[in-house]
Amino acid sequence: MFGLRWLFGSPVDNRLRRYGRFGLKALRIAASTVALIELLRTDWIGATGGSLAWFLFVQVERRLADEPEADS
């Protein structure tokens, strides 16, 4: 982790964080949509997988929100 210390606080890092959070939100929305569609089709395995994926993405978002922002 010490090798990447020069990267923290740079504008590139902030841009990557924004795109990463946007991608994570898109994955969360897609997983919940898949879970709902599979439930409507009564495909229990697909619905369970989509629900677990959605739960995982929510937990990752919460952990990222709890991290303190690096001050420049």
Protein Blocks (a to p, Z undefined) as FASTA:
>chain_A
ZZmmmmgopaklmmmmmmmmmmmmmmmmmmmmmmmmmmmnopaklmmmmmmmmmmmmmmm
mmmmmpccddZZ
